[in-house]
Amino acid sequence: MTPEANISALCHEFTNALTEVLAENAVGLARRGRIARVHAAVKRHPEYNEHALCVAVETAFMRWEALQNNAPPDTEISQAVTRRTAA
């Protein structure tokens, strides 16, 4: 990310990174590193505001929820959701 990057582009990248981690239940450092790098870039941006970051997080969770609700029953995601709701 370049420091001159548009704040909305940075927030969009953050949303995508967070959605990916939520959807894949990623625990790897590479995926979490992506979120950390983008989060730091967003926070350092001169046009940063907390609202934009909150919207990005909310959007990621909405996408993740949509993925869970629309996943075919035989996929790994839907099986994980079934396990969590049954517990």
PyMOL commands that set and color helices and strands:
alter all, ss='L'
color gray80, all
select helices_A, chain A and resi 7-24+29-44+50-70+76-86
alter helices_A, ss='H'
color red, helices_A
deselect
rebuild
show_as cartoon
